[in-house]
Amino acid sequence: MYILGDIGNSDIKLFLVNKKDRILKRTSLISKNINDKNLDKKIKFLIKDIKKVEKILFCSVVPKSFNLIKKYFHKKTKIRCYEIKNLNLSSLIKIKVNYKQAGSDRLANAISLQNGKDNFIILDFGTATTFDVVEKKYYRGGIIAPGVKISLDTLSDKASLIPQIDLKKIRNIVGNNTISAVRSGFFWGYIGLIDNIINLIKKETRKSFKLVITGGYSDLFRKSLKTRVIQNKDITIKGLIKIAKLIK
């Protein structure tokens, strides 16, 4: 059994995976609530006997949270808890950017899709809205734009007359009240941002790409983009499963 995880700024996703690469269970916790007590609850949900765990691997963009989790697992299992950058990933993908600055989750996503023949743009609606470019066996780099939710929350926090709003698809461009105006601005604004960036990537690289979308808001935007999309909400864990094979 393996425990694999994705440590993000907002939440931490945990997975129990067997040797046949099947995801047996999954759970999550809010990143700011991480402590031994909460981890105990989540691990007990994943597996009753933690001694059956053979490998532990995470991708993390929050070093402090990973260090807490690493100490937790060392105390419970004495097994080394790896972060993917502890491993040599060159056999899985060729990285053309500053390795230290490449987000681990973005590398896991790229490794998940890399097949040596297709080009991909990976659009991830996370804390940030990220675009990652995979050209056959290479991770070329990407773009980081403001996240949808954090931008919406910031607007509500900073503008006293704008309430907290749940974002929805909106047909009309021109809003007739504050809520519809904000929904239009965010929905059609992000559609414009995404379509424009995808076109600029194609123009700069002079290549065609398959567009894969993931993350919390992928459901909202997937049918409104000009480019045909493939939705894959398990892209990160599938990358971690590939990477876990490097651990001997």
Secondary structure, DSSP 8 states (H G I E B T S, - for coil): -EEEEEE-SSEEEEEEE-TTS-EEEEEEEEGGG-SHHHHHHHHHHH-S-GGG--EEEEEES-HHHHHHHHHHHHHHH---EEEGGGS--TTT-EE-S-GGGS-HHHHHHHHHH--SS-EEEEEEESSEEEEEEEETTEEEEEEEEE-HHHHHHHHHHH-TTS--------S-SS-SSHHHHHHHHHHHHHHHHHHHHHHHHHHHHT---EEEEEETTHHHHTTTSSS-EEE-TTHHHHHHHHHHTT--
